[in-house]
Amino acid sequence: MALERWELVQRQKGNKIGAEMAQLLRKHFGDVPLPTSETLPSIKKFSPETKEALEKLGYLIYSLTGKSIKNLKEEGMEFRRIWRRDYPDFEALTSIRSEVAINPDELFLPKSNYKTLKRQEEMVDEFSEELTKKIQGVKAVIGQAPDYLELAFQHLDKTKDYLFGEKYHYDSARTKTPTRGSYIASIGGSGYGWRGNSWSAGLGHFGVYAAPLVVPV
């Protein structure tokens, strides 16, 4: 429901007062429905020229549709969860409603493992600046956990290849989704499909990389 989701977002931002106000409103007046498909914003798209330029550089383009991890599980997507019951609303987070582009042959930024989240964000910004010298109307970002999961599901449907799987040495993409405290979710592969994990934003890990998503400006 809408207030519950807004509360979760405020908690992620550290806005404790806003989150508690939303919780109080839900308690006394009930929640309000989420937007229907008719009221959701349209999916943001690349221009035809931008799409063509991206594809020439080896990018694959997908449309993320605002699905939550819960939605994906209900559709049959299976993955191992490492996150705990401490944050049960995690699976209610939704992906962006936008086209995104990835280069499956260069999914991770080289040497972006062993880096803090802050340094990985800087590396993605640097990558974005270089990309915009070649293609106008795009930027590269680190996505949220449901962005990478919906993307992985679509990529498997399209290519029959597991994103973050054996081809990628089962490494993980750092996301910007908080789990608990200073820990941030990462999405990766395993012998069982996809897995969710979390790692401190202030620490690097040998298997946690920056995986830039290219989106329309």
Secondary structure, 3 states (H helix, E strand, C coil): CHHHHHHHHHHHHCCHHHHHHHHHHHHHHCCCCCCCCCCCCCCECCCHHHHHHHHHCCCEEEEEECCEHHHHHHCCCCEEECCCCCCHHHHHCECCEEEEEECCCCCCCCCCCCCCHHHHHHHHHHHHHHHHHHCCCEEEECCCHHHHHHHHHHHHHHHCCCCCCHHHCCCEEEEEEECCCCEEEEEEEECCEEEEEEEECCCCCCCEECCCEEEEC
